[in-house]
Amino acid sequence: MNGSTRRSLTLGLGAALAAAAAGRAGAGQAADEAPVDARKVIADVQALPGGIDELKAVEINGLKQWIHVRGADRRNPILLFIHGGPGSPMMPEAWSWERPWEDLFTMVQWDQRGAGKTYASAGGLGPQPLTVDLMLSDAKAVVAYLRQTYGREKIFVLGHSWGSLLGLMLAHAIPDQLYAYIGVGQAVSGRLNEEVGYRETLEAARRKGDQAAIKALEAIAPYPGAGPLDLEKLVAERQWDVALGGMRYGQDHAPEMPIWSLSPDYTEADLATASKGELESVMALAPQLPAVDLRSIVDYRCPIFFFAGVDDRTTPTSVVERYFTSLRAPKKRLFVMEHAAHYVVDEAPGLVLLDLAREVRPLAP
């Protein structure tokens, strides 16, 4: 879940979007002319003449799953983005930040099993029960598909939030297929992430003197506890995490749905089912996450890069920093970003891209 309506692609596009959102024509437009189609404007601005732009469903482990492959130069290395959630696709909001990245990488957005367009086209989660192992198998299959279809020996993988668990497991399992792994909002241990995130969110509420937040958070203690993850408590913790700026820096709400509604990649049918897919994915996978603990895996045979927001309390930066010191890799680097929380790629997309251009992109020929 990310994106920001603050960042327009151009001043002209910003005016067009504002006009469309207001239900009227753009500045200087005659009253009898048709209203601006904001999705078409975005698609036109982001056209890639001579590049690659493929939105398609491909068969992954017996289920048609949607990917969008975009890049300004077909010779650029592939970067697969594994989105978070579970069930929260990046594809419908990537238009708000991704275009400059497409000058350096061939970007691949993948709607996982149970998410976005894949959930919509499958009419649900698919025939198999959602498990962490199945999702990891899907991720491996997507990497294999991209390497075979586009003739690449290796690719880059970027995992965000829930997707960072899959991404780090990929880096350990198939290092010879990756130029590097990039973790953003990196999760390390399902239970530890929840324990520290809850504690830091409660501390933030106390510093702010927010009595409503303090009362609500204290009411769910102990969280997450020793047993299975309680989904009602999870929702309560996340509500205050968002409200106190631990999800998006300086914001107390989640703006993704308005951004999704402007995506050229999503139909109305996709939008209508996206939230349902996320809910069902969370219900299926969240109870399994406390058992996922990667702290014992410290040896990697591909380069590892982490990007963390100073204010991230969803996958707490304090946890990532401790884990980073313990891991061993041919090359490793931790970037801690000011004025950012959990969604670093769209909170500071230019700074992240600058670091990728300097440190990561040169690893590919």
N, C-alpha and C positions, 0 to 999 in steps of 0.2 A: 504494500500500500504506500504510494508515494506520488510525487509530482507537485507542481506549484503554479497556480494561476498568476503569480506575480511575474513570471518570466514569459513574456511574449517572444515569438521568434523574430519579429520585426515590429517597428512601430505601426506599419500599415496593417499587419496581421492582427496586432493588438486591437486596433480600432475596429477591424472587421469583426473580431470575436465579440467585442463589447456591443457592437450594433446588433449582431445576431442574437446575443443573449438577451438583449432588450426587446427583441421582436420587431426591429425596425430596420430600414435600409441604412447603409453606411453613409458617412458624411457626404453631403452634396448629391445624394441619390434621389432621383425623382420619386414621388410618392407612389406612382403606379408601377414601378419596377419591382421585380421579384426580390425578396429578402436574400441576404447573403447566406450561402451554404457554407458554414464554417468548416465542416469536414473537408469539403472540396478545396477550400482555400489552403488548409493545412497540407493536404495531399499535394497540391500544386507547388507550394513553397518547398516541400521536402522531396520533390522529384529528383531522381538520380540518373540523369542522362549518361549513358555509357557505363553505368555501374550495375549493381544487382539489386533487385527488389522482388522477392518471391514470398508471397503469403500462401501457405499450402498446408494440407493435412497429410501426414505421413504415418505409415503403420509402425507403431512401436510396441513390441510385446503384445501383439494381437489387438491393439486399440488404435484407431485413427487419432493422432494427436497433432495439434496445430503448432507450426513454427512460422516465424517471419524472419527472412534472411535479407539484410540490407547492408549495402556498402558502396562507397563511391568508386572503388577500384577493386576489381575482382582478384587482383594479385595480393591484396592485403590479407593478413592472417585472420582466421575466424576467432571470434570471442563469443562463447556460449554463455548467456545470462540465465542462471537458475534462480527463479523468483522465490519469494518468501510466502508466508501465510501460516500454515499450509493453505493452498487454494487461492492465493491472492496474486493474480497475474501482473507482470510488469508490462506486457505487450500493449494494453490500451492506454498507458500513460507514458510510454517511452518516447512518444513524439515530443513531449515537453522538454526533454533534455538530451536525447541521444544523437541528434543530427551531427554535431561536431565530432563525436566519437567515430562516426561512419567514414570520416576521412582517413582514419588510421587503422580501423578494424572493419572486417565484415561482421556485423553484429547479428546475433541470432537470439531472438526472443522465443521462448518455448512456453506454451500454456500446458502445464503438467496435467496428468490424469486428475480429474476432479476440479480443474480450474478453467475459468473463462470460456474461450471458444471450444476447447476440448470437452468441457463439461456439457456445453450447449449441444454440440454435434452428437455426442454420445447419449444424450438424454439422461445423464446422471454420472455416477462415478465409474461406471464400466462394470464388466462381468466379474471382476476379481475383487475381493476385499482389499481395501487400502492398507498397506503395511509399509513400514520404513524400508524393508528389504525390497519390496516391489518397486518403490519409488527410486531406490538406488539402481535397481536393474534397468528401469526406464532411462535413467540418466546415462548409464553406460551405453545403452542402445542408441540414444540420441548422439552421443559422441561418435560412436561407430558409424552411424548414418552420415553424419557431416563429413567425417574423414573420407569415407568411400565415395559419397556423391560429389564432393568438391575436390577430390584428389589431394588431400592434405595428410602429411605424415603425422602432424601434431596440430593441436588447437590450444587456445587459451580458454579457461573456464573461470567464470565469476559467479560466486554464490552469495546470495543475500539472505540474511535472517534464517528462516527454516531452510532455505536453499543452500545456505552455507554449511549446514551439517552434511547434506548430500555432496556438496562440492569438496569439502575436506576429505570425506571418505573416498571420493573419486581420486583425489590427489594421491592418497595412500595406495589405492587399489590399482590404478592404471597410470603411474607416473610417466611411463615411456610414451604415452599418447598426448601428453600435455607439455606445452612450452613452460607454463606456470599456472599456478592456482592463485586467484585473487578473492579474498574473503572480505565482504562488506557487512557490517553488523554481524560479525562472526559469532555464531553460537558454538559453545565448547562442550557443555554438559547440560542436558535438559533440566535436571533438578537444581544444579548449582546456579544456572542462569536465573531460574525463577526465585530461588532463595535470595540471591544478591539483589536482583532487580526489585523485588518486593521491599527489601530493607532500604535500598537507596530511594525508592519512591516515597516510602513513609518518612524518611529523613528529609526529603525535599518538601513534603507537606508540612512538616514541623518547622522547617526553616521559614517557610512562607507564612506560617500561622493559619493555614487553611483548616479550620475546625471540621468542616464537612468531610474533607479528604482524610484527615486523621481518624475521625470516627469510623468512616467506612472501611478504611484499611485495617485498623485495629480489630474490627469486627470479624475479619476473615482469618485472623491469626489462629493457629500457626499455618503459614502458607509457605511453600506448597504442602508441607507435611511429609510424612514418611510413606503414605499409601499412594494409590492411584491419584492422578491429577484431577481435582474437582473443577469441572468446567465453569460452574457458577462463580467460584472464587477467581478463576483465571480471568473471566470477563470483568469482574469487579476490579481486579488489579490493573488490567489493561486500560480500563476507562480512566482511572486516575493517573496512570502512566502517561496517557495521551494528554489529559487535562493539565498536567504539570510540566509538559514540554519534554518528556523523556522519549517520546516517539519522534516528534518533529521539533527541531530547535525553535523556540520562541512561538510555537503554535499550540493552541489548546483544542484543536479539532483535526479531523482527517478529511482532506479536500479531494480525495481521489475520485469519487463518483462523478462530480462535474467534469473532471478532466477526462475520465473514461468516455463520457457522453460525446466528446468532441473527437474521439479517435477515428481516423479513417479505416482502421483495421477491424472495428467492431460494428456488427449489425445491431438493430434494435433487439433482435432475439438473443444475441449474445449478452447484451446489457441486462435484459430481463431476468436472466438466470445466473448472472455472475455472483451475486451475493448469496444465492442459495448454494452454489457450488462451494464457495468459501466456507459457509457454515457446515456443510456436510463433510468437507475435508478436515476441518478442525475437529469435529466430533469424532471422526474416524482415527485421526493421527495424533492429536494432542495427548490422549491418554498413554500413548506409547513413548512419548518423548522423554519422560523422566528416566527411562532405562537407557537412553542414548548418552554415553559419556566417552568423549574422545581424549580425555586427559592422559590416558595411558599410551596413546599413540603419539610419539614425539619424533620419530625418524621418517623423513620424507625424502624421496629421490627426485623431486622436481622443485623448482623455486616456489616460495610461498610469500605472498604479500597480503597484509591485512590493512584495511582502512576502517578507522573507528572514530565516531563522533565523541567529543568530550562529554556531551550531555546524554549519551545513549544509556538509558536505564532499561531498555527492552532486552538487548543482549549486552549486558553491562561492560563498558570498556575496561573496568578494573579486572574483570575475569579474563578478558582477551589479553591484557598486558601480562598477567601472570603466566598464562599458557604460552605466550609468544617467547618468553625467556627460556622456556624449557625445551622448545622444539629445535630440531636440527634439520637443515636443508642445504642444498648446494648454494642457495642464496635466499636470504629472508630479509624482510623489511616491514616495519610497522609504522603506518602514517596515522597520527592522531590529529584530527581536524577540529580546529576551533569553529565556533558558531555552527555546530552540527550535532545531531543526535543520532537516531537510528537509520535515517534515510540519506546517507552521505552522498550517494550518487546524484540525487536531485537537489540536495541542500547546498552542495558545493561541487557541481559537475565539472566546472572549468578547472578547479584545483586538482580534482581527482584525475582528470584527463591529462593535465600537465605532468603529474607524477607518473601516470601510466606511460606517457610519451618518453619520459626521461629514463625510467627504470625498467619498465616491463616490455614495451614494444620492441626494443632492440634485441630481445631474446629470440625473436623469430627472424629468419633470413629474409 
